[in-house]
Amino acid sequence: MSVGRNAAYSYRGDAAVPDFADDRPLIVFDGECVFCSGWVKFALKHDRRRRYRFLAAQTPLGEALYRHYGLDARDYETNILIDEGRAFFKSDGSIRMVAGLGFPYSLVNIFRLLPRRAADALYEFIARNRLKIAGRQSCMVPTPEQRSRFIA
């Protein structure tokens, strides 16, 4: 990834990334992965402050964001958390996502003590094997109450 792509709100200057509401944290996830969709369902249930919005990676915006950050837009090896215009990936993104749910989930911050290399290696192992572990499904369809939390 280039330094420019790590800058806050860098996607706003990328003509290939459609405009989207970025006033709240956005979680971009593999909508065909049971594991990833399960995480989204968990987040929807426990995000009492309704802090997060969600976006399936299989959408045009999801694919554009993956490409913008130098990721494979067809092999979703990491979820993306975009918070205050900055993107977070792998273990860092996951820890931030869970911690953002508030107490007691914020206790997950203890995992920041792990060396990033080790935490990312574990994340990558799970990500590579997620479809073997949990399988594949069609894209998650939010309930009518959840629709406002998703970007289409």
C-alpha positions as a Python dict, from the first residue, in 0.01 Angstrom:
ca = {
    (1, 'M'): (0, 0, 0),
    (2, 'S'): (124, 344, -76),
    (3, 'V'): (152, 611, 192),
    (4, 'G'): (-123, 813, 21),
    (5, 'R'): (-369, 530, 68),
    (6, 'N'): (-299, 525, 441),
    (7, 'A'): (-396, 892, 474),
    (8, 'A'): (-731, 969, 634),
    (9, 'Y'): (-1015, 976, 381),
    (10, 'S'): (-778, 891, 94),
    (11, 'Y'): (-1062, 710, -85),
    (12, 'R'): (-1242, 1043, -132),
    (13, 'G'): (-977, 1142, -385),
    (14, 'D'): (-1001, 811, -574),
    (15, 'A'): (-1238, 846, -871),
    (16, 'A'): (-1284, 465, -873),
    (17, 'V'): (-1440, 469, -523),
    (18, 'P'): (-1804, 580, -525),
    (19, 'D'): (-1909, 833, -261),
    (20, 'F'): (-2051, 680, 55),
    (21, 'A'): (-2158, 789, 403),
    (22, 'D'): (-1839, 782, 611),
    (23, 'D'): (-1960, 963, 921),
    (24, 'R'): (-1956, 637, 1120),
    (25, 'P'): (-1719, 340, 1118),
    (26, 'L'): (-1773, 103, 827),
    (27, 'I'): (-1700, -269, 829),
    (28, 'V'): (-1639, -421, 485),
    (29, 'F'): (-1680, -800, 504),
    (30, 'D'): (-1701, -1108, 283),
    (31, 'G'): (-2077, -1150, 251),
    (32, 'E'): (-2041, -1507, 123),
    (33, 'C'): (-1840, -1631, 420),
    (34, 'V'): (-2042, -1784, 704),
    (35, 'F'): (-1767, -1686, 949),
    (36, 'C'): (-1765, -1321, 837),
    (37, 'S'): (-2144, -1293, 820),
    (38, 'G'): (-2160, -1447, 1167),
    (39, 'W'): (-1931, -1171, 1293),
    (40, 'V'): (-2162, -909, 1137),
    (41, 'K'): (-2466, -1067, 1302),
    (42, 'F'): (-2280, -1063, 1635),
    (43, 'A'): (-2184, -697, 1586),
    (44, 'L'): (-2541, -601, 1495),
    (45, 'K'): (-2668, -767, 1811),
    (46, 'H'): (-2407, -616, 2045),
    (47, 'D'): (-2355, -273, 1889),
    (48, 'R'): (-2598, -104, 2125),
    (49, 'R'): (-2484, 244, 2019),
    (50, 'R'): (-2551, 153, 1652),
    (51, 'R'): (-2201, 275, 1580),
    (52, 'Y'): (-2113, 55, 1284),
    (53, 'R'): (-2233, 43, 927),
    (54, 'F'): (-2170, -265, 714),
    (55, 'L'): (-2086, -332, 351),
    (56, 'A'): (-2050, -663, 170),
    (57, 'A'): (-1721, -686, -17),
    (58, 'Q'): (-1909, -825, -317),
    (59, 'T'): (-2071, -486, -389),
    (60, 'P'): (-1921, -236, -635),
    (61, 'L'): (-1823, -7, -345),
    (62, 'G'): (-1672, -298, -150),
    (63, 'E'): (-1465, -405, -448),
    (64, 'A'): (-1354, -46, -511),
    (65, 'L'): (-1240, -9, -150),
    (66, 'Y'): (-1044, -337, -166),
    (67, 'R'): (-871, -218, -483),
    (68, 'H'): (-808, 129, -336),
    (69, 'Y'): (-620, -29, -44),
    (70, 'G'): (-418, -255, -271),
    (71, 'L'): (-609, -570, -179),
    (72, 'D'): (-741, -839, -411),
    (73, 'A'): (-1101, -740, -491),
    (74, 'R'): (-1199, -1107, -537),
    (75, 'D'): (-1009, -1277, -254),
    (76, 'Y'): (-1122, -1118, 69),
    (77, 'E'): (-825, -1208, 287),
    (78, 'T'): (-917, -942, 542),
    (79, 'N'): (-1217, -748, 656),
    (80, 'I'): (-1166, -373, 641),
    (81, 'L'): (-1260, -135, 919),
    (82, 'I'): (-1279, 226, 805),
    (83, 'D'): (-1295, 454, 1107),
    (84, 'E'): (-1254, 831, 1089),
    (85, 'G'): (-1141, 786, 730),
    (86, 'R'): (-857, 546, 812),
    (87, 'A'): (-853, 181, 713),
    (88, 'F'): (-751, -99, 949),
    (89, 'F'): (-688, -457, 842),
    (90, 'K'): (-628, -807, 977),
    (91, 'S'): (-573, -837, 1353),
    (92, 'D'): (-563, -460, 1411),
    (93, 'G'): (-895, -411, 1234),
    (94, 'S'): (-1057, -704, 1415),
    (95, 'I'): (-943, -592, 1759),
    (96, 'R'): (-1067, -239, 1688),
    (97, 'M'): (-1401, -371, 1562),
    (98, 'V'): (-1465, -579, 1871),
    (99, 'A'): (-1338, -311, 2111),
    (100, 'G'): (-1572, -61, 1944),
    (101, 'L'): (-1868, -256, 2080),
    (102, 'G'): (-1788, -120, 2428),
    (103, 'F'): (-1748, -300, 2758),
    (104, 'P'): (-1697, -596, 2809),
    (105, 'Y'): (-1584, -640, 2448),
    (106, 'S'): (-1331, -360, 2484),
    (107, 'L'): (-1127, -600, 2698),
    (108, 'V'): (-1010, -748, 2367),
    (109, 'N'): (-762, -459, 2359),
    (110, 'I'): (-536, -683, 2570),
    (111, 'F'): (-451, -860, 2241),
    (112, 'R'): (-274, -543, 2124),
    (113, 'L'): (7, -660, 2354),
    (114, 'L'): (78, -947, 2114),
    (115, 'P'): (342, -874, 1853),
    (116, 'R'): (156, -760, 1539),
    (117, 'R'): (337, -1022, 1333),
    (118, 'A'): (209, -1305, 1553),
    (119, 'A'): (-144, -1166, 1570),
    (120, 'D'): (-156, -1116, 1192),
    (121, 'A'): (-20, -1468, 1134),
    (122, 'L'): (-307, -1611, 1341),
    (123, 'Y'): (-555, -1386, 1160),
    (124, 'E'): (-416, -1493, 820),
    (125, 'F'): (-437, -1862, 912),
    (126, 'I'): (-803, -1826, 1007),
    (127, 'A'): (-877, -1608, 702),
    (128, 'R'): (-715, -1858, 463),
    (129, 'N'): (-914, -2144, 613),
    (130, 'R'): (-1241, -1962, 694),
    (131, 'L'): (-1437, -2125, 413),
    (132, 'K'): (-1310, -2471, 519),
    (133, 'I'): (-1396, -2393, 882),
    (134, 'A'): (-1738, -2237, 836),
    (135, 'G'): (-1835, -2278, 471),
    (136, 'R'): (-1987, -2046, 215),
    (137, 'Q'): (-2334, -1900, 192),
    (138, 'S'): (-2517, -1654, -24),
    (139, 'C'): (-2477, -1290, 74),
    (140, 'M'): (-2626, -1204, 410),
    (141, 'V'): (-2965, -1037, 381),
    (142, 'P'): (-3030, -791, 663),
    (143, 'T'): (-3370, -777, 828),
    (144, 'P'): (-3583, -467, 763),
    (145, 'E'): (-3470, -324, 1100),
    (146, 'Q'): (-3102, -379, 1009),
    (147, 'R'): (-3116, -237, 654),
    (148, 'S'): (-3037, 119, 761),
    (149, 'R'): (-2703, -7, 897),
    (150, 'F'): (-2593, -142, 558),
    (151, 'I'): (-2454, 47, 264),
    (152, 'A'): (-2571, -101, -64),
}
